[in-house]
């Protein structure tokens, strides 16, 4: 098998480079994909609610307000669904 790779001009470094790119893309999507939509999610970090100025602890449910800031789930205004 080793002889085949040497004779065929197969470059293992390119294969590992491509794997590294795919791995980093997958990791990026797993972290940021939940943030790309405006649904409710759990906070990953401690922060402050921009509506009520109370602290948001990690693990609490949060949502984005119309200004794009993260707020408590109960501080976010209800979105109106169009028919």
C-alpha positions as CSV (number, residue, x, y, z in Angstrom):
1,X,0.0,0.0,0.0
2,X,2.8,2.4,0.8
3,X,4.4,1.7,-2.5
4,X,1.2,2.6,-4.3
5,X,0.9,6.0,-2.7
6,X,4.6,6.8,-3.5
7,X,4.2,5.8,-7.2
8,X,0.8,7.3,-7.8
9,X,1.8,10.8,-6.6
10,X,-0.7,10.7,-3.8
11,X,-0.1,13.6,-1.5
12,X,-1.2,12.8,2.1
13,X,-0.7,16.4,3.3
14,X,-3.4,17.6,0.9
15,X,-5.8,15.0,2.1
16,X,-5.2,16.0,5.8
17,X,-5.5,19.6,4.9
18,X,-8.9,19.0,3.3
19,X,-9.9,17.0,6.3
20,X,-8.9,19.8,8.6
21,X,-10.9,22.3,6.5
22,X,-14.0,20.1,6.6
23,X,-13.6,19.5,10.4
24,X,-13.3,23.2,11.1
25,X,-16.4,24.0,8.9
26,X,-18.4,21.3,10.8
27,X,-17.3,22.7,14.2
28,X,-18.2,26.2,13.1
29,X,-21.7,25.1,12.0
30,X,-22.3,23.2,15.2
31,X,-21.5,26.3,17.2
32,X,-23.2,29.0,15.2
33,X,-26.0,27.2,13.4
34,X,-28.4,27.6,16.4
35,X,-27.6,31.3,16.4
36,X,-28.5,31.8,12.7
37,X,-32.3,31.7,13.4
38,X,-34.3,33.8,15.9
39,X,-35.7,30.9,17.9
40,X,-35.1,30.5,21.6
41,X,-31.9,28.8,22.7
42,X,-29.9,28.3,25.9
43,X,-27.3,30.9,26.9
44,X,-23.7,29.6,26.6
45,X,-22.2,32.5,28.6
46,X,-23.1,34.9,31.4
47,X,-24.3,38.3,30.1
48,X,-26.9,41.0,30.9
49,X,-30.4,41.2,29.4
50,X,-30.7,44.4,27.4
51,X,-34.5,44.7,28.2
52,X,-34.6,44.3,32.0
53,X,-30.9,44.7,32.8
54,X,-31.0,41.5,34.9
55,X,-28.1,39.0,34.6
56,X,-28.5,36.1,32.2
57,X,-26.9,33.0,33.5
58,X,-25.4,30.3,31.3
59,X,-28.1,27.7,30.6
60,X,-31.0,30.1,30.8
61,X,-33.3,30.3,27.8
62,X,-32.7,33.4,25.7
63,X,-34.0,35.0,22.5
64,X,-33.1,37.9,20.2
65,X,-35.1,41.0,20.4
66,X,-35.9,43.1,17.2
67,X,-32.7,45.1,17.7
68,X,-30.7,41.8,17.6
69,X,-29.7,41.8,21.2
70,X,-29.9,38.7,23.4
71,X,-32.6,38.9,26.1
72,X,-34.4,36.6,28.5
73,X,-37.0,34.4,26.8
74,X,-39.8,36.2,28.7
75,X,-38.3,39.7,27.9
76,X,-38.5,39.1,24.1
77,X,-41.6,40.5,22.4
78,X,-43.9,38.0,20.8
79,X,-43.4,38.0,17.1
80,X,-46.6,38.4,15.0
81,X,-47.2,35.7,12.5
82,X,-48.5,36.9,9.1
83,X,-51.4,34.8,7.6
